[in-house]
Amino acid sequence: MRWDNLRLTAPGGADPTEPLFARGAVTRTFDTPEFKGMTFYEIRARSIINRVPGASRVPFDYTINPYRGCGHRCVYCFARKTHEYLDLDAGADFDSKIVVKVNAAELARKELASPRWGGHHVAMGTNVDCYQRAEGRYQLMRGILTALRDAANPFSILTKGTLILRDLDLLTEAADVTEVGANVSVGFVDDELWRAVEPGTPNPHRRLETCATLNDNGIACGVLMAPILPYLTDSPAQLDRTVKEIAGAGATHLSPIVLHLRPGAREWWLSWLSREHPRLVPRYLELYGRGAYAPKAYQQRITTLVKELAERHGVGRATPAMARRLPPHSPSPPRPEQLRLL
């Protein structure tokens, strides 16, 4: 199984292949409106810095994921399938049953200090959002960022959350000693569609305000324009509006990504589509009939158009305020164009 490195601690010598619920996870629910219908499983993980499988199409080798499952409830989320490895389903369970690695900060400090650790770039928010709503209660990222700062270890964060601004002090302190990068994910700025397909996330305009604030404080922040939804957010007028607002937020770079439908996400998305936009189902089956990705010609057309719009509106012309000078021989994070999760 390619997620073996994410297995949870098996207390008392139990078989680590047993389901999560047989391994002593502490189960919690919270009587607050933002967590209505959600269950949190607090566990002690065996490791927190995870090596990315070699076959993955990503430009980084190591990640930290303090949570499994995500309260953002994005209908299209590519990570849904991973919940099935915990004997949970990729649909409602992914949205409402969240695994919390309560010892994440402790493990991060320990693993970063190991003589075997090579100071590699660590990417966060690449599976599920490390600044999802649960982070407001568990506050795992402050400990993780403190450990990264103290180790002067380069890192980047991808998020749909505005909660990242809570940790602006740690981000700026880390940026004084190592490379720190950030990206917010904003695929479109249509409020009605946002409520329908990303119901647990902050409004896209608030995310762009977050991007601006990070740049104003010297943290280079770009935008992952993802996902671009075929027949829903891909018209020239819609793309132009989105790119214009991204430019207005001072994004340092922009990377467009067309929706991809891996197993788990595919079924959940098509189920939603059949309820909300049934006329589009045949068109989606045609577009994604041969796999998880839209045809290359379609992707190229969208990428070319977005690139032209980005040049027209001036994306990347701004530079982060208070740009920091790094110590000599500081490791470099992935370049902006490498942050595409295709």
C-alpha positions in Angstrom: 0.0 0.0 0.0 1.5 3.3 -1.0 0.3 5.0 2.2 2.1 2.6 4.5 4.3 5.5 5.7 1.2 7.2 7.1 0.1 4.3 9.3 -1.0 5.2 12.8 0.6 4.0 16.0 -0.7 0.7 17.1 -0.8 0.9 21.0 -0.1 -2.1 23.1 1.6 -4.0 20.3 -1.6 -4.3 18.3 -1.4 -5.3 14.6 -0.7 -2.0 12.7 -2.9 -3.3 9.8 -6.0 -3.3 12.0 -8.6 -0.6 11.2 -8.2 2.8 12.8 -11.0 2.4 15.2 -9.5 -0.8 16.6 -6.4 1.1 17.7 -7.5 3.2 20.5 -8.2 6.5 18.8 -9.8 9.1 21.0 -13.1 10.1 19.5 -14.4 13.7 20.0 -17.4 15.8 18.8 -17.8 19.5 19.6 -21.1 21.2 20.3 -20.4 24.2 18.1 -22.1 25.2 14.8 -18.9 25.0 12.8 -18.3 21.4 13.8 -21.9 20.2 13.6 -22.1 16.6 12.3 -18.3 16.2 12.5 -16.3 13.6 14.4 -12.6 13.9 15.2 -10.3 11.0 15.8 -7.3 12.0 17.8 -4.4 9.7 17.2 -0.6 9.5 17.9 1.1 9.1 14.6 4.3 7.0 14.1 5.9 9.7 11.8 5.0 13.0 10.4 7.5 13.9 7.7 6.3 11.6 4.8 8.2 10.7 1.7 6.1 11.2 -1.4 5.7 8.0 -3.5 8.1 8.1 -6.5 5.3 7.8 -9.0 3.5 10.9 -7.8 3.3 13.8 -10.2 4.5 16.5 -7.8 7.7 18.5 -7.6 8.5 17.8 -3.9 9.7 14.8 -2.1 8.5 15.4 1.5 5.3 16.5 3.1 3.7 17.0 6.5 0.0 16.3 6.8 -1.3 16.8 10.4 -4.9 15.9 9.3 -6.6 13.3 7.3 -10.0 14.2 5.9 -11.1 17.8 5.5 -13.9 20.0 6.7 -13.7 22.2 3.6 -16.0 19.6 1.9 -14.8 20.5 -1.6 -16.9 18.2 -3.8 -14.0 17.7 -6.3 -11.2 17.1 -3.8 -8.6 14.7 -5.3 -7.6 13.4 -1.9 -10.9 11.7 -1.2 -9.7 8.2 -2.1 -7.1 8.3 0.7 -9.8 8.0 3.3 -10.7 4.6 2.1 -7.3 3.4 3.4 -8.7 4.1 6.9 -11.8 2.0 6.3 -13.8 5.2 5.8 -15.6 6.3 2.6 -14.5 8.9 0.2 -17.7 10.9 0.3 -19.4 12.0 3.5 -16.8 10.4 5.8 -14.0 12.4 4.1 -15.9 15.6 4.9 -17.0 14.8 8.4 -14.6 12.2 10.0 -11.3 13.9 10.5 -8.2 12.2 11.8 -6.0 14.5 13.9 -2.4 13.7 14.5 -2.2 15.3 18.0 1.6 14.6 18.3 2.4 16.2 14.9 4.5 19.1 16.4 6.4 16.8 18.7 7.3 14.4 15.8 8.2 17.3 13.5 10.8 18.6 16.0 12.2 15.1 16.6 12.5 14.2 12.9 13.9 17.5 11.8 16.7 17.0 14.4 17.5 13.5 13.3 21.1 13.1 11.8 19.4 11.2 8.9 17.3 14.2 7.9 18.9 16.1 5.0 17.1 19.5 5.4 14.9 18.9 2.4 12.1 21.2 1.4 8.8 20.2 3.1 5.5 20.9 1.4 2.3 21.3 3.5 -1.4 21.4 2.5 -0.8 19.2 -0.5 -3.1 16.4 0.5 -5.7 18.0 2.7 -5.6 21.5 4.0 -3.5 22.0 7.1 -5.4 25.2 7.8 -8.9 23.7 7.6 -11.4 24.7 10.3 -10.2 22.1 12.7 -6.8 23.8 13.0 -8.5 26.6 14.8 -9.2 24.2 17.7 -6.1 21.9 17.6 -3.5 24.5 16.6 -1.0 21.9 15.4 0.5 24.2 12.8 2.0 26.6 15.3 4.1 23.8 16.8 5.1 22.5 13.3 6.1 25.9 12.1 8.1 26.5 15.2 10.0 23.3 14.7 10.7 24.2 11.0 11.8 27.7 12.0 14.2 26.4 14.7 15.7 23.9 12.2 15.9 26.6 9.5 14.3 24.1 7.2 12.7 25.3 4.0 9.0 24.8 3.5 5.9 25.9 1.6 2.2 25.9 2.4 -0.8 25.6 0.1 -4.1 26.5 1.6 -7.7 27.5 1.0 -7.9 28.8 4.6 -7.4 32.3 6.0 -6.3 30.9 9.3 -2.7 30.9 8.0 -2.6 34.6 9.0 -2.8 33.6 12.6 0.7 32.3 12.2 2.1 35.3 10.4 4.6 35.9 13.2 6.1 32.4 12.8 6.1 32.6 9.0 8.0 35.9 9.1 10.5 34.6 11.7 11.1 31.5 9.6 11.5 33.6 6.5 14.4 35.3 8.2 16.4 32.1 8.4 15.2 29.9 5.5 13.1 29.8 2.3 9.3 30.1 3.0 6.7 30.0 0.2 2.9 30.2 0.2 0.1 29.6 -2.2 -3.6 30.1 -1.8 -5.9 28.0 -3.9 -8.6 30.0 -5.8 -10.0 28.4 -8.9 -12.8 30.9 -9.5 -14.5 33.9 -7.8 -18.2 33.0 -8.4 -19.9 33.2 -5.0 -22.8 31.0 -6.0 -20.6 28.2 -7.3 -18.3 28.6 -4.3 -21.1 27.9 -1.9 -22.1 24.9 -3.9 -18.8 23.1 -4.4 -16.5 24.5 -1.6 -19.1 25.0 1.3 -16.6 24.7 4.1 -14.0 27.1 2.8 -13.6 30.9 3.3 -14.9 33.0 0.4 -12.5 33.2 -2.5 -12.2 37.0 -2.1 -11.1 36.5 1.5 -8.5 34.0 0.3 -7.2 36.6 -2.1 -7.0 39.2 0.7 -4.9 36.6 2.6 -2.6 36.4 -0.4 -2.2 40.2 -0.3 -1.5 40.2 3.4 1.1 37.6 3.2 2.9 39.5 0.4 2.6 42.8 2.3 4.5 41.1 5.2 7.3 39.7 3.0 6.0 36.1 2.5 6.0 35.4 -1.2 2.5 34.2 -2.0 1.0 33.1 -5.3 -2.2 31.6 -6.4 -3.0 28.0 -7.5 -5.9 28.7 -9.8 -7.4 25.3 -9.1 -9.5 23.7 -10.1 -10.8 25.2 -13.3 -14.1 23.4 -13.8 -15.0 22.6 -17.4 -18.3 24.2 -18.6 -18.7 25.9 -15.2 -15.8 28.3 -14.7 -13.8 28.0 -18.0 -15.4 30.6 -20.2 -13.1 33.4 -21.3 -15.2 36.0 -19.3 -15.0 33.9 -16.1 -11.3 33.2 -16.5 -10.7 36.9 -17.1 -12.5 37.9 -14.0 -10.7 35.4 -11.8 -7.2 36.3 -13.2 -8.0 40.0 -12.8 -8.8 39.6 -9.1 -5.8 37.4 -8.6 -3.6 40.2 -10.1 -5.3 42.7 -7.9 -4.3 40.7 -4.8 -0.6 41.1 -5.8 -0.1 37.4 -6.4 3.6 36.7 -7.1 2.7 34.0 -9.6 -0.3 32.0 -10.9 -0.6 28.3 -11.8 -3.8 27.2 -13.5 -4.9 23.6 -13.1 -7.9 22.0 -14.8 -10.1 19.7 -12.7 -8.9 16.2 -12.5 -11.1 13.3 -11.3 -9.3 10.5 -9.6 -11.2 7.5 -8.2 -13.2 8.6 -5.1 -13.4 12.2 -6.3 -14.8 11.1 -9.6 -17.8 9.4 -8.1 -18.5 12.1 -5.6 -18.2 14.9 -8.2 -20.4 13.1 -10.8 -23.0 12.4 -8.2 -23.1 16.1 -7.3 -23.2 17.1 -11.0 -26.1 14.7 -11.8 -28.1 16.5 -9.1 -27.1 20.1 -9.8 -26.2 20.2 -13.5 -27.5 16.9 -15.1 -27.2 18.3 -18.6 -23.4 18.4 -18.1 -23.0 14.8 -17.1 -22.7 13.5 -20.7 -20.2 16.2 -21.5 -18.1 15.3 -18.5 -18.2 11.6 -19.4 -16.9 12.5 -22.8 -14.2 14.8 -21.5 -13.1 12.4 -18.7 -14.1 9.1 -20.3 -10.5 7.8 -20.6 -9.1 8.7 -17.3 -8.7 11.2 -14.5 -7.5 14.1 -16.7 -9.1 16.2 -19.3 -7.6 15.8 -22.8 -4.2 17.6 -23.2 -5.6 19.8 -26.0 -8.3 21.2 -23.6 -5.7 21.7 -20.8 -3.3 23.4 -23.1 -6.1 25.8 -24.4 -7.0 26.8 -20.9 -3.4 27.1 -19.8 -2.6 29.3 -22.8 -5.6 31.6 -22.2 -4.8 32.0 -18.5 -1.2 32.8 -19.3 -2.3 35.5 -21.7 -4.7 36.9 -19.2 -2.0 36.9 -16.4 0.3 38.9 -18.7 -2.4 41.3 -19.5 -3.4 41.9 -15.9 0.1 42.0 -14.6 0.3 38.9 -12.4 3.8 38.7 -11.0 4.8 42.3 -11.4 4.4 42.9 -7.7 7.1 41.7 -5.3 6.6 40.9 -1.6 7.2 43.9 0.7 10.0 43.6 3.2 11.8 41.0 1.0 14.1 39.0 3.2 17.7 38.3 2.6 18.5 34.7 3.3 21.7 33.3 4.8 24.3 31.9 2.4 23.7 28.4 1.1 20.1 28.4 2.1 18.2 25.6 0.4 15.7 26.7 -2.3 12.0 25.7 -2.4 10.3 24.6 -5.6 10.0 27.3 -8.2 6.4 28.7 -8.6 5.8 26.9 -11.8 6.7 23.6 -10.1 3.9 23.9 -7.6 1.3 22.6 -10.0 -0.3 19.5 -8.7 -1.1 18.0 -12.1 
